[in-house]
């Protein structure tokens, strides 16, 4: 059955995220024949992404690699490089710091996000190439493709889907798959 589903979906290389009608923080993700509900930034989408604005950048971003919460997810079916999240893993979101928009380890004083979150948003978390390979201060950090909050509550600028939908598309994602927010 899994093989038949893979053949039906094929190997799409672009995941398209478009605004859902009526609510700026909701989106529709299209990946091959799949159409999935998603949450995006609390401020909707923007072409002028800035640190802390709560908006999802309108851009084409490659999937670089991912993180997983091993004790909650075990092995994931994916050809992406996926690292297990440790308790000391953080992500720097302090524009003035040399580690801006990079993973760092605790203890770390500048502003940061914990990767091993209690709310489970990053239990499966894919790093998108927004301001990562070519960084600029204040252009935004930690733009991920991750899991939703209950009720598809808005993100801080990421794209989020249900764990069921993430598990459906993860086997088809590979390094270089493009997430295109339009």
C-alpha positions, 0 to 999 in steps of 0.5 A: 500500500505504501509503495502504491501511494508513493507511485501515485504521489511521485517525486514532486520537488516543490511544496507550495504554500498559499494563503487560505481565504479569510484568515491571514495566518492560515494556509493551504499546502499543495504537494503533488496531488495532496492539499493540506491545511497549514498555519503560517505567521500571525502576521500572514505573509510578507516580502519584507521579512524582519526579525520578530515581525511574526510574518512568513516570508514570501519566498522559495526556500530549500529544505536543508535538514531536519530535527526530530524528538526521538522519544516521541517520534522514533525513526522517521521515513525520510531521505533528509538528514534528520538529527535527534534533538538534545536538551541542550539544543537551541537556535540563536535569534539575536541579530547582533550575535555572530551565531544569529540564525544558527543552532547553538548549545546551552548554556547560551545567553543571547536570545534563542529558541529551545529546540526541545520544546514542551509544546511539541511544535519541533518534534518534527522540524525541518530547517528552511533556507531562509537567511541560513546559507546567506545571512543578513542581520534582522532578516528573520531567523528560525523559519522552519516547517514544523508541527501545528498547535491545536486549532492551527494557531498562528506561528511566529513566521514558520509553516506548520502542519499536523503530525499526520500530514507531516508523516504523509509528506516526509518520505517524499521530501529530500534535501533541495525540495523547495518550499515556495510561499506565494 
